[in-house]
Amino acid sequence: MLDTKIYTLSELSSLVEEAIMECMPETYLVQAEIASLSEKGGHLYLDLVEKADRGLMAARMRATCWQSRWAMLRAYFEQETGMRLQAGMQVLVEVEVQYHAVYGLSLSIINIDPRYTLGDLARQRQETIRQLTDDGVMDMQRAMPLPTLVRRVAVISSGEAAGYGDFAHQLADSPYRFTTSLFPATMQGERAEQSILAALDAVYAQLEDFDALVIIRGGGATTDLSCFDQYALCAHCAQFPLPILTGIGHTRDVSVLDMVAHMALKTPTAVAAWLIERMDAQSKRIDDLLHRLAQTATRQVLIRQHRVELLEQRLAACSPERIYRMGYSLLTSQGKVVRSIHDVEVGQSLITHLQDGEIESKVTRC
């Protein structure tokens, strides 16, 4: 039978509130995706969603973690996961269902389980690795040859990051002339992946200007690294036509981006040190080659000098002076050597060349 009583809106809201409190007095474990979140006055406000097939929305609810709980839960979550809560993250939360006459239905967060989030991230990470392996691109970067001299370096980083400053100063203070070009990008949070992809496209447009690409991030508090496990970013980097060096500045598990890069180092300064050490090695190699070249030139000079000495000895053995000393003489007439009696005539002048002088004579009989 239709209730003919007329309710005010607040009275009806009170009935709804009482019904919810009576029917749902307990706390509930809910798994959901964070669609958006914000902090205000020390409180955390979230939109939690569940997505159906093809990205369609299956459910959406507001949730709040009040300041008295959020300060403790945030510290615990970040300590256990090494990251901050952010949009797109899967979470398992313990909630109370609440209804407010003005703000409507919402969830009050009592607890957040970091193990669930870590498990989901690990699952996504393994899926990324599996897909990259199936695509055949996991080892493409490592198979790419690195130029002998890496001097022209493209850098993807936040321009304000302390890690980038340390990297640039370390190269500038080295004895080598490096040139670096910064392509700024957001290196953490929900916009990081798209921002880095845009920076990669910008580097690609100037590909011929660089010997290698460096992707670095470091300094500051513990922050989210999950973007470096995302398939789109890792696949793009794996197939990038420049060798990629990473220095993401983390101490936990190696990211998938590290796994596909040509060379992965822990920090931005470690990348700079590696580049300088490589130049040191090439410089030493050039010095060694110059030393070997100098030694080879010296040996060639000595060999040629010895050949000259042998030739001089052979020439000396055949010289007229040696022949003269042996008692032989040389007969010439009018500047020509006389080899036969048919070369002269009676009355012709002759010169006999001896060791210590010449004798002039005339032919009286042939």
Contacts in CASP RR format, 6 or more apart in sequence:
PFRMAT RR
TARGET T0000
AUTHOR 0000-0000-0000
METHOD contacts of the structure
MODEL  1
MLDTKIYTLSELSSLVEEAIMECMPETYLVQAEIASLSEKGGHLYLDLVE
KADRGLMAARMRATCWQSRWAMLRAYFEQETGMRLQAGMQVLVEVEVQYH
AVYGLSLSIINIDPRYTLGDLARQRQETIRQLTDDGVMDMQRAMPLPTLV
RRVAVISSGEAAGYGDFAHQLADSPYRFTTSLFPATMQGERAEQSILAAL
DAVYAQLEDFDALVIIRGGGATTDLSCFDQYALCAHCAQFPLPILTGIGH
TRDVSVLDMVAHMALKTPTAVAAWLIERMDAQSKRIDDLLHRLAQTATRQ
VLIRQHRVELLEQRLAACSPERIYRMGYSLLTSQGKVVRSIHDVEVGQSL
ITHLQDGEIESKVTRC
7 15 0 8 1.000
9 101 0 8 1.000
10 101 0 8 1.000
13 99 0 8 1.000
13 101 0 8 1.000
14 101 0 8 1.000
16 99 0 8 1.000
17 99 0 8 1.000
17 100 0 8 1.000
17 101 0 8 1.000
20 97 0 8 1.000
20 98 0 8 1.000
20 99 0 8 1.000
20 105 0 8 1.000
24 97 0 8 1.000
27 94 0 8 1.000
27 95 0 8 1.000
27 96 0 8 1.000
27 110 0 8 1.000
28 94 0 8 1.000
28 95 0 8 1.000
28 96 0 8 1.000
28 97 0 8 1.000
29 92 0 8 1.000
29 93 0 8 1.000
29 94 0 8 1.000
30 48 0 8 1.000
30 92 0 8 1.000
30 93 0 8 1.000
30 94 0 8 1.000
30 95 0 8 1.000
30 107 0 8 1.000
31 90 0 8 1.000
31 91 0 8 1.000
31 92 0 8 1.000
31 116 0 8 1.000
32 48 0 8 1.000
32 49 0 8 1.000
32 50 0 8 1.000
32 61 0 8 1.000
32 90 0 8 1.000
32 91 0 8 1.000
32 93 0 8 1.000
33 48 0 8 1.000
33 49 0 8 1.000
33 50 0 8 1.000
33 51 0 8 1.000
33 88 0 8 1.000
33 89 0 8 1.000
33 90 0 8 1.000
33 91 0 8 1.000
34 46 0 8 1.000
34 47 0 8 1.000
34 48 0 8 1.000
34 49 0 8 1.000
34 85 0 8 1.000
34 86 0 8 1.000
34 87 0 8 1.000
34 88 0 8 1.000
34 89 0 8 1.000
34 90 0 8 1.000
34 91 0 8 1.000
35 46 0 8 1.000
35 47 0 8 1.000
35 48 0 8 1.000
35 49 0 8 1.000
35 60 0 8 1.000
35 87 0 8 1.000
35 88 0 8 1.000
36 46 0 8 1.000
36 47 0 8 1.000
36 87 0 8 1.000
37 44 0 8 1.000
37 45 0 8 1.000
37 46 0 8 1.000
37 47 0 8 1.000
37 85 0 8 1.000
37 86 0 8 1.000
37 87 0 8 1.000
38 44 0 8 1.000
38 45 0 8 1.000
39 45 0 8 1.000
39 70 0 8 1.000
41 67 0 8 1.000
42 67 0 8 1.000
42 70 0 8 1.000
42 71 0 8 1.000
43 64 0 8 1.000
43 65 0 8 1.000
43 66 0 8 1.000
43 67 0 8 1.000
43 70 0 8 1.000
44 64 0 8 1.000
44 65 0 8 1.000
44 70 0 8 1.000
44 74 0 8 1.000
44 85 0 8 1.000
44 109 0 8 1.000
45 62 0 8 1.000
45 63 0 8 1.000
45 64 0 8 1.000
46 62 0 8 1.000
46 63 0 8 1.000
46 64 0 8 1.000
46 65 0 8 1.000
46 109 0 8 1.000
47 60 0 8 1.000
47 61 0 8 1.000
47 62 0 8 1.000
47 63 0 8 1.000
48 60 0 8 1.000
48 61 0 8 1.000
48 62 0 8 1.000
48 63 0 8 1.000
48 91 0 8 1.000
48 93 0 8 1.000
48 107 0 8 1.000
49 57 0 8 1.000
49 58 0 8 1.000
49 59 0 8 1.000
49 60 0 8 1.000
50 57 0 8 1.000
50 58 0 8 1.000
50 59 0 8 1.000
50 60 0 8 1.000
51 57 0 8 1.000
51 58 0 8 1.000
52 58 0 8 1.000
61 105 0 8 1.000
61 106 0 8 1.000
61 107 0 8 1.000
62 103 0 8 1.000
62 105 0 8 1.000
62 106 0 8 1.000
62 107 0 8 1.000
63 93 0 8 1.000
63 95 0 8 1.000
63 106 0 8 1.000
63 107 0 8 1.000
63 108 0 8 1.000
63 109 0 8 1.000
64 106 0 8 1.000
64 107 0 8 1.000
64 108 0 8 1.000
64 109 0 8 1.000
65 73 0 8 1.000
65 108 0 8 1.000
65 109 0 8 1.000
65 112 0 8 1.000
66 108 0 8 1.000
69 109 0 8 1.000
69 110 0 8 1.000
70 109 0 8 1.000
73 109 0 8 1.000
73 111 0 8 1.000
73 112 0 8 1.000
74 84 0 8 1.000
74 85 0 8 1.000
76 112 0 8 1.000
76 114 0 8 1.000
77 84 0 8 1.000
77 85 0 8 1.000
77 112 0 8 1.000
77 114 0 8 1.000
77 117 0 8 1.000
78 84 0 8 1.000
78 222 0 8 1.000
80 114 0 8 1.000
80 115 0 8 1.000
80 118 0 8 1.000
81 114 0 8 1.000
81 117 0 8 1.000
81 118 0 8 1.000
81 121 0 8 1.000
82 222 0 8 1.000
82 224 0 8 1.000
82 225 0 8 1.000
82 252 0 8 1.000
83 222 0 8 1.000
83 223 0 8 1.000
83 224 0 8 1.000
83 225 0 8 1.000
83 226 0 8 1.000
84 189 0 8 1.000
84 223 0 8 1.000
84 224 0 8 1.000
85 91 0 8 1.000
85 112 0 8 1.000
86 189 0 8 1.000
86 190 0 8 1.000
86 224 0 8 1.000
87 190 0 8 1.000
88 190 0 8 1.000
89 117 0 8 1.000
89 120 0 8 1.000
89 226 0 8 1.000
90 116 0 8 1.000
90 117 0 8 1.000
90 120 0 8 1.000
91 112 0 8 1.000
91 113 0 8 1.000
91 116 0 8 1.000
91 117 0 8 1.000
92 112 0 8 1.000
92 113 0 8 1.000
92 116 0 8 1.000
92 117 0 8 1.000
93 107 0 8 1.000
93 109 0 8 1.000
93 110 0 8 1.000
93 111 0 8 1.000
93 112 0 8 1.000
93 113 0 8 1.000
94 109 0 8 1.000
94 110 0 8 1.000
94 111 0 8 1.000
94 112 0 8 1.000
94 113 0 8 1.000
95 107 0 8 1.000
95 108 0 8 1.000
95 109 0 8 1.000
95 110 0 8 1.000
96 107 0 8 1.000
96 108 0 8 1.000
96 110 0 8 1.000
97 105 0 8 1.000
97 107 0 8 1.000
98 105 0 8 1.000
98 106 0 8 1.000
98 107 0 8 1.000
98 108 0 8 1.000
99 105 0 8 1.000
99 106 0 8 1.000
100 106 0 8 1.000
121 226 0 8 1.000
121 229 0 8 1.000
124 226 0 8 1.000
124 229 0 8 1.000
124 230 0 8 1.000
125 229 0 8 1.000
125 256 0 8 1.000
127 231 0 8 1.000
128 229 0 8 1.000
128 230 0 8 1.000
128 231 0 8 1.000
128 234 0 8 1.000
128 256 0 8 1.000
129 138 0 8 1.000
129 256 0 8 1.000
129 259 0 8 1.000
131 231 0 8 1.000
131 235 0 8 1.000
132 138 0 8 1.000
132 231 0 8 1.000
132 234 0 8 1.000
132 235 0 8 1.000
132 238 0 8 1.000
132 256 0 8 1.000
132 260 0 8 1.000
135 235 0 8 1.000
137 235 0 8 1.000
137 238 0 8 1.000
137 239 0 8 1.000
137 260 0 8 1.000
138 238 0 8 1.000
138 259 0 8 1.000
138 260 0 8 1.000
140 238 0 8 1.000
140 239 0 8 1.000
140 260 0 8 1.000
141 237 0 8 1.000
141 238 0 8 1.000
141 240 0 8 1.000
141 243 0 8 1.000
141 244 0 8 1.000
141 260 0 8 1.000
141 261 0 8 1.000
141 262 0 8 1.000
142 262 0 8 1.000
144 243 0 8 1.000
144 262 0 8 1.000
145 243 0 8 1.000
146 212 0 8 1.000
146 243 0 8 1.000
146 262 0 8 1.000
146 263 0 8 1.000
147 211 0 8 1.000
147 212 0 8 1.000
147 243 0 8 1.000
148 282 0 8 1.000
149 211 0 8 1.000
149 279 0 8 1.000
149 282 0 8 1.000
150 211 0 8 1.000
150 212 0 8 1.000
150 275 0 8 1.000
150 278 0 8 1.000
150 279 0 8 1.000
151 176 0 8 1.000
151 177 0 8 1.000
151 178 0 8 1.000
151 179 0 8 1.000
151 211 0 8 1.000
151 279 0 8 1.000
152 178 0 8 1.000
152 179 0 8 1.000
152 181 0 8 1.000
152 209 0 8 1.000
152 210 0 8 1.000
152 211 0 8 1.000
152 212 0 8 1.000
153 171 0 8 1.000
153 178 0 8 1.000
153 179 0 8 1.000
153 180 0 8 1.000
153 181 0 8 1.000
153 210 0 8 1.000
153 211 0 8 1.000
153 212 0 8 1.000
153 213 0 8 1.000
153 214 0 8 1.000
153 275 0 8 1.000
154 180 0 8 1.000
154 181 0 8 1.000
154 183 0 8 1.000
154 203 0 8 1.000
154 206 0 8 1.000
154 209 0 8 1.000
154 210 0 8 1.000
154 212 0 8 1.000
154 213 0 8 1.000
154 214 0 8 1.000
154 242 0 8 1.000
155 164 0 8 1.000
155 167 0 8 1.000
155 168 0 8 1.000
155 180 0 8 1.000
155 181 0 8 1.000
155 182 0 8 1.000
155 183 0 8 1.000
155 213 0 8 1.000
155 214 0 8 1.000
155 215 0 8 1.000
155 216 0 8 1.000
156 183 0 8 1.000
156 185 0 8 1.000
156 196 0 8 1.000
156 199 0 8 1.000
156 200 0 8 1.000
156 203 0 8 1.000
156 213 0 8 1.000
156 214 0 8 1.000
156 215 0 8 1.000
156 216 0 8 1.000
157 163 0 8 1.000
157 164 0 8 1.000
157 167 0 8 1.000
157 182 0 8 1.000
157 184 0 8 1.000
157 185 0 8 1.000
157 187 0 8 1.000
157 214 0 8 1.000
157 215 0 8 1.000
157 216 0 8 1.000
157 217 0 8 1.000
157 268 0 8 1.000
158 164 0 8 1.000
158 184 0 8 1.000
158 185 0 8 1.000
158 186 0 8 1.000
158 187 0 8 1.000
158 217 0 8 1.000
159 165 0 8 1.000
159 182 0 8 1.000
159 184 0 8 1.000
161 187 0 8 1.000
161 216 0 8 1.000
161 217 0 8 1.000
161 218 0 8 1.000
161 219 0 8 1.000
161 268 0 8 1.000
162 218 0 8 1.000
162 219 0 8 1.000
162 220 0 8 1.000
163 216 0 8 1.000
163 217 0 8 1.000
163 218 0 8 1.000
163 219 0 8 1.000
163 267 0 8 1.000
163 268 0 8 1.000
163 269 0 8 1.000
164 182 0 8 1.000
164 216 0 8 1.000
164 268 0 8 1.000
165 268 0 8 1.000
166 268 0 8 1.000
166 269 0 8 1.000
166 272 0 8 1.000
167 214 0 8 1.000
167 216 0 8 1.000
167 268 0 8 1.000
167 269 0 8 1.000
167 271 0 8 1.000
167 272 0 8 1.000
168 180 0 8 1.000
170 269 0 8 1.000
170 272 0 8 1.000
170 273 0 8 1.000
170 276 0 8 1.000
171 178 0 8 1.000
171 180 0 8 1.000
171 272 0 8 1.000
171 275 0 8 1.000
171 276 0 8 1.000
172 178 0 8 1.000
174 272 0 8 1.000
174 276 0 8 1.000
174 279 0 8 1.000
176 276 0 8 1.000
176 279 0 8 1.000
176 283 0 8 1.000
178 275 0 8 1.000
181 206 0 8 1.000
181 209 0 8 1.000
181 210 0 8 1.000
183 199 0 8 1.000
183 202 0 8 1.000
183 203 0 8 1.000
184 199 0 8 1.000
185 192 0 8 1.000
185 195 0 8 1.000
185 196 0 8 1.000
185 198 0 8 1.000
185 199 0 8 1.000
186 192 0 8 1.000
186 195 0 8 1.000
186 196 0 8 1.000
187 195 0 8 1.000
187 196 0 8 1.000
187 217 0 8 1.000
187 218 0 8 1.000
188 217 0 8 1.000
188 223 0 8 1.000
188 224 0 8 1.000
188 225 0 8 1.000
188 227 0 8 1.000
189 223 0 8 1.000
189 224 0 8 1.000
189 227 0 8 1.000
192 224 0 8 1.000
192 227 0 8 1.000
193 227 0 8 1.000
193 230 0 8 1.000
193 232 0 8 1.000
193 233 0 8 1.000
196 215 0 8 1.000
196 227 0 8 1.000
196 233 0 8 1.000
197 232 0 8 1.000
197 233 0 8 1.000
197 236 0 8 1.000
200 236 0 8 1.000
200 237 0 8 1.000
200 240 0 8 1.000
203 210 0 8 1.000
203 213 0 8 1.000
203 242 0 8 1.000
204 240 0 8 1.000
204 241 0 8 1.000
207 241 0 8 1.000
207 242 0 8 1.000
210 242 0 8 1.000
211 242 0 8 1.000
211 243 0 8 1.000
212 242 0 8 1.000
212 243 0 8 1.000
212 244 0 8 1.000
212 245 0 8 1.000
212 262 0 8 1.000
213 240 0 8 1.000
213 242 0 8 1.000
213 243 0 8 1.000
213 244 0 8 1.000
213 245 0 8 1.000
214 244 0 8 1.000
214 245 0 8 1.000
214 246 0 8 1.000
214 247 0 8 1.000
214 271 0 8 1.000
215 237 0 8 1.000
215 244 0 8 1.000
215 245 0 8 1.000
215 246 0 8 1.000
215 247 0 8 1.000
215 248 0 8 1.000
215 257 0 8 1.000
215 261 0 8 1.000
216 246 0 8 1.000
216 247 0 8 1.000
216 248 0 8 1.000
216 249 0 8 1.000
216 267 0 8 1.000
216 268 0 8 1.000
216 271 0 8 1.000
217 247 0 8 1.000
217 248 0 8 1.000
217 249 0 8 1.000
217 268 0 8 1.000
218 247 0 8 1.000
218 248 0 8 1.000
218 249 0 8 1.000
218 267 0 8 1.000
218 268 0 8 1.000
219 249 0 8 1.000
225 248 0 8 1.000
225 250 0 8 1.000
225 252 0 8 1.000
225 255 0 8 1.000
227 233 0 8 1.000
228 234 0 8 1.000
228 248 0 8 1.000
228 255 0 8 1.000
228 256 0 8 1.000
228 257 0 8 1.000
228 258 0 8 1.000
229 255 0 8 1.000
229 256 0 8 1.000
229 257 0 8 1.000
230 256 0 8 1.000
233 257 0 8 1.000
234 256 0 8 1.000
234 257 0 8 1.000
234 259 0 8 1.000
234 260 0 8 1.000
237 244 0 8 1.000
237 257 0 8 1.000
237 260 0 8 1.000
237 261 0 8 1.000
238 260 0 8 1.000
243 262 0 8 1.000
243 263 0 8 1.000
244 261 0 8 1.000
244 262 0 8 1.000
244 263 0 8 1.000
245 261 0 8 1.000
245 262 0 8 1.000
245 263 0 8 1.000
245 264 0 8 1.000
245 265 0 8 1.000
245 271 0 8 1.000
245 274 0 8 1.000
245 275 0 8 1.000
246 255 0 8 1.000
246 257 0 8 1.000
246 258 0 8 1.000
246 261 0 8 1.000
246 263 0 8 1.000
246 264 0 8 1.000
246 265 0 8 1.000
246 271 0 8 1.000
247 264 0 8 1.000
247 265 0 8 1.000
247 266 0 8 1.000
247 267 0 8 1.000
247 268 0 8 1.000
247 270 0 8 1.000
247 271 0 8 1.000
248 255 0 8 1.000
248 257 0 8 1.000
248 258 0 8 1.000
248 266 0 8 1.000
249 266 0 8 1.000
249 267 0 8 1.000
249 268 0 8 1.000
250 266 0 8 1.000
251 266 0 8 1.000
254 264 0 8 1.000
258 264 0 8 1.000
263 274 0 8 1.000
265 271 0 8 1.000
265 274 0 8 1.000
316 322 0 8 1.000
320 330 0 8 1.000
320 353 0 8 1.000
321 355 0 8 1.000
323 330 0 8 1.000
324 330 0 8 1.000
324 353 0 8 1.000
324 354 0 8 1.000
324 355 0 8 1.000
325 355 0 8 1.000
327 355 0 8 1.000
329 352 0 8 1.000
329 353 0 8 1.000
329 354 0 8 1.000
330 337 0 8 1.000
330 352 0 8 1.000
330 353 0 8 1.000
331 337 0 8 1.000
331 338 0 8 1.000
331 350 0 8 1.000
331 351 0 8 1.000
331 352 0 8 1.000
331 353 0 8 1.000
332 338 0 8 1.000
332 350 0 8 1.000
332 351 0 8 1.000
332 353 0 8 1.000
333 343 0 8 1.000
333 344 0 8 1.000
333 348 0 8 1.000
333 349 0 8 1.000
333 350 0 8 1.000
333 351 0 8 1.000
334 348 0 8 1.000
334 349 0 8 1.000
335 351 0 8 1.000
336 343 0 8 1.000
338 344 0 8 1.000
338 350 0 8 1.000
341 366 0 8 1.000
344 350 0 8 1.000
344 363 0 8 1.000
344 366 0 8 1.000
345 363 0 8 1.000
345 366 0 8 1.000
346 363 0 8 1.000
346 364 0 8 1.000
346 365 0 8 1.000
346 366 0 8 1.000
347 362 0 8 1.000
347 363 0 8 1.000
347 364 0 8 1.000
348 362 0 8 1.000
348 363 0 8 1.000
349 360 0 8 1.000
349 361 0 8 1.000
349 362 0 8 1.000
350 360 0 8 1.000
350 361 0 8 1.000
350 362 0 8 1.000
350 363 0 8 1.000
351 358 0 8 1.000
351 359 0 8 1.000
351 360 0 8 1.000
351 361 0 8 1.000
352 358 0 8 1.000
352 359 0 8 1.000
352 360 0 8 1.000
352 361 0 8 1.000
END
